[in-house]
Amino acid sequence: MGKLIELNDGLRLVVCENPAVRSVSAGIFVAAGAVNEIPEEAGISHFIEHMVFKGTRRRSVFDVVNDIDSVGAQINAYTSRAHTCYHTVSRDAHAAECLDVLADIYLDPLFDEDALERERNVVIEEINEAEDTPDDLCVDRLFSAFFKGHPLGNNILGTKKSLAALTSDSLRAYRRKFYTPARTVVSVAGNITAEQAEELVKEKFASFAGESLPRVPLPSARHASGAFTRRKKDIEQVHIALAFPGVAYGSKLHMAANIVSSAFASEMSSRLFQTVREKLGLCYGIYGYLSAYENNGAYVIATSVSPANAERAAEAIRDEIRLLLKEGLTPAELEKGREQLKTALVLGQEKTSVTMMAQGRHALMTGELYDIDARLAELDRVTAEDAREAAETMFRPHCAAVSVVGRDPADISSVIRG
């Protein structure tokens, strides 16, 4: 069980002690992501994530990574739709050095103009890479179509046009607005005591102060019913991604929806994998996953097939959805999905990095500790009726959004909704 400590001006610290390991994972989570951006600054959260590594008053761009490499640690970061995270993992002996680097880049980035111009080109290449990665492109376009007009439809990378308009001043203004104590969670897990972690964080974040904008909940779910998006690409396969209404993070159906996902499309023994790949031989891989946010969500199914098989694959997916809605999960599928998720939770908590991530995200979204025993108990309470309700909530074909990318991608949306 972890410990949640509130520090200066609303800064929160989550600590999960694990004396059985010799590592410490640390992360800084901030409620600043694509959902917070206006069109003119699209991609700014992600651009800031890049730029904080480009030097502080105490460290050059080389020193930032060299100070981590010199103690054998690892540092990285990511930007999501709802938040940004900066994180490290190291031997327990070097937790203080890692927290010092994390705090330095988080609190005191320079946003140097020359570095900004270089990094702008780097992010443009990242956009180019995403454009050349059809499965990523397909899902990005899917979210933009499914959540059209909603903040969750914002593209994390932004566009080349929006990036061109970003300046050091605009990055500083955005950072001042969102990088505040009350919007920040520090998560630490591993061979470190709560007292040690609190002392370190108080020391490293002593200068962190300021008022925060109130956390404004995302607007209620608004899906572009019947959305379809198609992008022509000179590639061998057609990439297909489907989005259905999901469930909110922590809602009463959240665990049931995860069990449905596991049985329907997340495992090699799942219905879609067994039908579309093993029985029909139409694809190499097919998978589904739940993207859950504070009061919104999406359930995504993705695969890639030869153009001639696109309609047949869509029909197979549609038929499996119909069967699920008609008959529900079998008792064996319900128990298998339950056990898959419980095992994933337990095994994940044996890794300090997974624990740190789970606690940080959960505290940022809910203001509470992530209690694995409570999650396991929730899974045990899921009934067949809960699973049926979750499936009926998610799989509403008339609400489905469809994204296809390929040489001459057919409009399979009518098949899915048929």
N, C-alpha and C positions, 0 to 999 in steps of 0.2 A: 504494500500500500504506500502511496506517495504522500507528500506533504505540500500543501498550497499555502504560500506566504505572500501577503500583500506588503509591498514596500512603498517608497516615496511616490506620491502623486498618482497612485493607482497601478504602478508597475507590479506585475505578478511574477512570482518565482514558483516553479513546480520542481520538486526534488523527489526522485525515486532511488532509494539506497539499495545497492546490491553488492554486499561484501564478498560474494562468491566469484566475482569477476575482477579483472585487473585493468579494465578500461573505463573511460568516462566519455559519454556523448553529451554535447551541449548544443543548444539551439536557441536562436532569438526569432520569435514569431511576431509579425506585425500585421494588424488588420488593414492592409493596403494591397489591393490587387486590381485586376482588370475591372471588377464591378464598381470600383471607386472612380473610374476615369470618365471624363467627358470626351466626345469624339475628337476634339482638337488636340487632346493630349494622349490619344490611344497609344498604349505601349510604354507609358512613362514609368509605371511600377516596375516593369521588367528592365527598363533601361537603368533605373536607379540601382536595381540589384546588381547589374554589371558594374556600374560606376563606383560603387562603394569599395570595390577591390582595387581601384586605380590610384590609391594613395590617400594618406591622412597627413596631418601636421607632424605626426611622430614617425610615420612609416612611408617609404616610397612604395611604388607599385611592386617592386621586387621584394622589398622587406615584408610586405603583407604575406606573401606566399612562402618566402624563405624562412620566416620565423616559425611557420607551421611545419614546413618540411624538415627543418633542423631538429625538431623533436620527434620526427617520425609520425606526425599526426596527419590528418586529412581535413580539408576545408572545402565547403561547397555551398551552393545556394540554389533556390528555385523560386519562381513566381507562379502562383496559381490564380484562379479567377477571384478568390476571396482573400488571399493573404500572401505574404512573402516570408521566406524563412532563410536564415543564415546559420550554418551548422558545422560542427567539428566532431571528430572522434579521435581519441588519443589514449595512450597509457595513462593510468590514474595519476602517475607522478607529474604529468604535464597538463593537468586540467587547468591550472591557474594561467599558464602561458596561452592556452587556447582561448579562455574566456577574456584574456586581455586583448588579444587580436580581434575577437568578435565584437567586444565593446568598442574598440577603437574605430573599426570600420563602420559600425552602426551609428555611433555618436558623432564622429568627426570626419566625414568624407570631404575631400577638397572640391570635387567636381571641376577639376582643371579643364580649361577650354581646349587645350591641345589634346589632352587625353580623351575628352568628350568626342572630338571629331574622329579620332582613331576608333573609338569604341562604337560610334555610330555606324561606321563601315562594318565592324564586326557583327553588329546586330542585323544589319542589312543582309549580310551573308547568312546569318541564321534564318532570316525570313526566306532567302533563296533556297536554303537547304530544306526548309519545311515545304516549300512549293514543289521541290523535287522528291519529296517523300509522300507517295500517294495515300498511304493509310493515315498519316497525320493530317494531311490536307483534307481528306474526306471527313474526318471527325471534326476538324476545326470548322469547316463549312457547315457541317451538321448542326453544331451548337449555335452558330450564327443564325441559321435558318429557324431552328426550333425555338430559340429564345429571342427572336427578332423583336426589337423595341424594348427588351428587358436587359438590365446590366449583365446578366449571365451570358448574354450573346456577344459581349465584347471580346475581341481577339486579344489574347495575352501579349503577343509580340507587337501588336499595332500594325501600321502600314508604313511603307517607305515615305509616303507623304507626311504622315503624322510625326515620324521620327525626324524628318528634315526640319520640322518647326520647333523641336525641343532645344532649349538652351540651358546653360548652367543655372541661370536665374529661375527658369521654370522648374528645374529639378529641385532647387533649394526651396522654392515656394511649396511644391507638392510635399516634399519631405517635412517641412515645418508643420504642415497641415495634418499629416497622417502619422508621422513617426513620433508619437507622443507616449508618455508612460502608460496612460490608461488604455492604449491600444496595443500594448506590448506585453508579451509573455516570454520569460526566460525559462527554458526547460533543461534540466540536468538529470542524467541517469547514469548509474554505475557505482563504482567503488569510491564513493564520496558521501560524507554525512550531510544531513540537512544543515547543520550548524556551519560546516566548512563551506558549503555552497552559498549559504546566505551571507557569510562574511565576505566571500569573494565578490559576489554580485553587488553587495552594498559598496564595496571598494571601487569596483570597475564602473559602476553606474552612478557614482556619487553626484556627478554633474548633471544627470538626466532629470530634467524638471520641465514643467509647462502644463498649461491647461489643454484639455483635449476636446475635440468635437464630440458631441454625443454620438454613440453608435446608433445609426439609423438602420432599422431592419430593412432587408431587401424587400422590394414590392412582392406581393403575392404572385404565385405562379401564373405566368401568362404565356401560353404556347401558341405558336403560329400554326393553327390547325391545318393539316394537309400540306405543310411546307415541302417543297421539293427543290433541290439544288443539284446542278450537273456541271462538271468541269471536264472539258476534253483534254486528255493527255495522251501522248504517243507512247503508250505502254502496253504490255501484253495482256494484262488482266483488267477486269473491271472491279474496282474497290467499292464496296457497299457498306454504308453505315445507316442504321435506323435509330431513331430516338423516340421513346415513349415517355409519358409523364412518370416521374419517379416519386419518391417519398422524401420528406424532409429529414435531415439529420436529427436523431434522437426522438423522432415521432413514434407513436405506439406501433406503427407497422414497419419500423426501420429494420428490426432483426428478422421479422417474417419475410420482408422483401429480399434480404440478403440470402436467406435460405432458399427462396424461390429462384434467385439468380444462380446460386450454386448448383441446384438440381437442373435448371433449365439450360444454362449456357456457360457456366464457369469452369467446369471440370471435364476431363476426357471422357468420363462416363455420363456426362450430361446429355439431355435429349437432343439438343441441336448438334453437338459434336457427333453423337452416335448416328443421327439421321443424315445430316448434310455431308459429313465426311465419310464415316464408316459404311453406312448403308448405300448412299447414292454416289459417293466418290466425287463430289462436285468441288471440293476445296481442300486446301492443305490445313487451314486453321479457321476456326470460327469461335467467337467468344462473346460474352456479355458481361456488363458490369453496371453497378449502381453509382451514380454521382449524386451525393446527397449534400445539400446546403442547409442553411438555417431554417428556411421555410419553403424551399423549392427542391426540385430534384429532377433527374432524368435517368432513364434506363436505356443503355446503349447496347446494340448488337452490331458486330462488325465482322466482315469476311471479305475475301477476294476470290473471284472465279474467272474462268474463261468467258469472254463475251457471249458465246453461244449458250452458256449455262446460267446466265444471270437471272432470267425469268424463272427457270426451274428451281434455282436456289431460293428465290423470293417466295415461290409457291410452297416450298418445303418449310420455310420459316413460318409463313402464314398458317399452314396446316398444323404445325406444332403449337403455335399460339392458340389456335382454336381448340385443339385437344386439351391443352392445359386449362383453358377457361371452362371447358365443358366438364372435365373429370377431376381437375385439381391434381395435386401431387399424390402419389401413392404413399402409404405409410413408410415403405422402405426408403423412398426418395426424401421424405421429410426427415427421417432419422439420419440418413447419409449426409444431407445438407447441414443438419445441426452439428454432426460430428466433424465435418470438414471445417466449419467455422470455429468451433471450439478448439480444435487442434491448431488452427492457424493463429488464434488468439494466444494460446498458451506458448507455442513455439516462438511466436514473435516477441513475447515478453521476456524471453531468455536472451534477447539481443538488446544491448543498451541503446543502440541507435533507433530501433523500432519502438522501444518504450519511450524514449525522449520525444520522438515524433508524435506518437499517439497522445501523450500527455500534453504536449504543446498545442497541438491542433484542438484538442478537446477543451482545454482551458481557455483558449482564445475564443472558441465558439460559444461555450456555455458558462464560463467563469467557474467551472467546477473541476474536481479531479476526475481522471479517467479510472474507474474502478473495474478491474478485469473480473472480479468475482461477481459484481453486479451484471456485467455483460454476459457472463456464462449463465447466470440465473435467468436473465432475459431470454436467452436462447432456449433454455430448458422449458420455459413457459409457453413457447410458440406452439399453437395447435394447428391442426389441419384447416380449421376455419379461418385462423389468422392468415395462413398461407394463401388460402383462396381469396380472402379479402385483399391481400397485397397484390396478388396477380390481377384481380379485377381492377384495382386502382391503377396499376401500371399499364396493362395491355389494353388500351383503348385504341383500336386500329384507326378510327377516324381522326385521332389526335397525332398519329405518327408523323414524324418528319423523316424524309428520305434524302440521303446524299449519295451520289455516285460520281466516281472519277474513272475515266478510261478513254480509250481511243474514240469510241462512238457509243457512249453509255446510254442504254435504253432507259426510258421512264418506267420504272417498276413500281412506282407509288400506288398505282391502281391495283396491282396484284396484292400488295401488302394490305391495303385497305378494303380489298374486295370481299 
